[in-house]
Amino acid sequence: MPKNQQSVWAEGTKVFMIEQNLLPFQYQIFESESYAETCRAIKEMITRGAGSIGAAAGFAMMQAAFEAPVNQYTEFIRKAKKEIEATRPTARDLFAATERVFLKAMISKENAAEEAQKIADEIAEAGRKIGIFGNELIHENDKILTHCNAGWLALVENGSALAPVYEAFRRGKNIFVYADETRPRAQGARLTAWELNRAGIEHAIIPDNAAAWYMSKQKINIVIVGADRIAANGDTANKIGTLEKAICAREFGIPFYVAAPSSTFDFECKLGEEITIEERAEEEVLYQTGPDDNNILHKIRVASPGSRAVNPAFDVTPAKYITGFITEKGILKAEELIKLKK
Amino acid sequence: MPKNQQSVWAEGTKVFMIEQNLLPFQYQIFESESYAETCRAIKEMITRGAGSIGAAAGFAMMQAAFEAPVNQYTEFIRKAKKEIEATRPTARDLFAATERVFLKAMISKENAAEEAQKIADEIAEAGRKIGIFGNELIHENDKILTHCNAGWLALVENGSALAPVYEAFRRGKNIFVYADETRPRAQGARLTAWELNRAGIEHAIIPDNAAAWYMSKQKINIVIVGADRIAANGDTANKIGTLEKAICAREFGIPFYVAAPSSTFDFECKLGEEITIEERAEEEVLYQTGPDDNNILHKIRVASPGSRAVNPAFDVTPAKYITGFITEKGILKAEELIKLKK
């Protein structure tokens, strides 16, 4: 059984995840019985967010180890690893998890299962610690801007960018969160708002276009976002729009923090420009899905027929715009990130 | 009868406008027989964009002059003026038009009608000249970013920000336009894309979040936007999100131009901070309307139930971020704007 706020978990060789495409309008648990199904779930964003993707990918490797025929054990797992890694190219946690579980699977499938669970537990625990460290940055009456969703839905449990918010709220601080809508998939309006509403934390959804305006009006004191992959120099790939918020935050002298577990840091990647940016289907921009007043879901066109769209899923924010990184090992500056390297 | 590309016009005391709330999915002409109906049309954004609002407001004043009872002529028109001015507080052209037609209405209703038509013609002609001046800034193979809709739909005819694009295209330049979606009302995805598609100009819709990323990748050479009101020092109120684009453009060394007729300049307003910013209903952020595959319109929720939104319609971009102003009198720097003052 899942804990109260858990986005991905395993029972035996079955993998479970909250169906995030249906949130906030429907709450369903998706159940995957094979690594191929788990791959599809990651690709279709049934689960999403760097940490949740990492945990799901680790579990998928475990499933592959249990599915692998004895006489083709290694080849099968190697092939599965490639398939899992092809689902979401930008998420660092995914590659970290597949690598770790793959190495253990070379010993035995039981070792693989143990390692996959360990990864999920580590990510959840990292979120808890990120909350404790990040809470120090949040002061009474702060108004916090966040982009996309980096809550517990995105990080197995606890969250990355939202973990400090949850911790500050638990400690009784009076805070307010502005959630960027985060077009095109609207993870801010759909998922972050859902999490905050569920937790009883005061918040408002803002159009992505409004962030700089509220910064200029001193309505935002601090920006905290998550990350999908962080290069050795601190350049950070995160949801498209993060770069705009970071540039504007610096312009207005507002601290801009990236919250992420060390599994999101990629020390083999020296610079942000080496990070592969996933391009997603234009349909995500041209159409939206949601319920009408009778709770019937419709997919509607929200753009001029005959026009095309482009849809880069992430951007890279150079380290110079980032005040600090909130990790499970403390709050670090870009030049201190080397401390995270094992 | 309207010309081919005309957003607002009058025949006698009837005012006609393209119903922009239904675009791009339905093309309908809205007909208003009274100043009160024209007020409602402006408020509900049946017509929108600074120039089109100005023309419609002038025509509304003309309608009021013809509706005014002889024994209460002045009081009636004075009251109508207040009502018209209460529809959209940020648009400078609206106040410029009501003032001009009001003064002529004090002579006779025929003078009011003549002045209202003159205003509409002047705005259209200003758009034509903005196109000719602005074309000089657009080079072969340029990729142009625009925000919101400042095409002919927004400016009676010709457009402001899009006028140079149309002119460059007519002269055979190879150009490409990135149209910001412009949430929450998506005037970029709905109206700018519709105009560009109709004109056969190559373009792509991008999520508002993607602009800085494309700037950082040198995919954008120039930014041109319209304006709703420009203060004497060049601070510019325009669609929410303009400030973000301007800050990012400066960061990446990309020229950022504001295109507007002189009727949008407000020399009584010294600084941007004096400009009233319209706050619109949160429903615009929380819901979207559009057709399904069978062309049936649905209004769907696109945000978490239980969460609220805030919706400032405009922001103010300080003059320091603006490379220049494309007006019907030439391209001016902020410190040269005084030349526009009559």
Interface residues (C-beta under 8 A of the other chain):
Chain A: L23 P24 F25 A179 E181 T182 R183 P184 A186 A189 R190 L191 A193 W194 L196 N197 H203 A204 I205 I206 P207 D208 N209 A210 A211 A212 W213 S216 K239 I240 G241 L243 E244 I247 C248 E251 V285 L286 Q288 T289 G290 P291 D292 D293 L297 H298 K299 I300 R301 V302 A303 S304 P305 G306 S307 R308 A309 V310 N311 P312 D315 V316
Chain B: L23 P24 F25 A179 E181 T182 R183 P184 A186 A189 R190 L191 A193 W194 L196 N197 H203 A204 I205 I206 P207 D208 N209 A210 A211 A212 W213 S216 K239 I240 G241 L243 E244 I247 C248 E251 V285 L286 Q288 T289 G290 P291 D292 D293 L297 H298 K299 I300 R301 V302 A303 S304 P305 G306 S307 R308 A309 V310 N311 P312 D315 V316
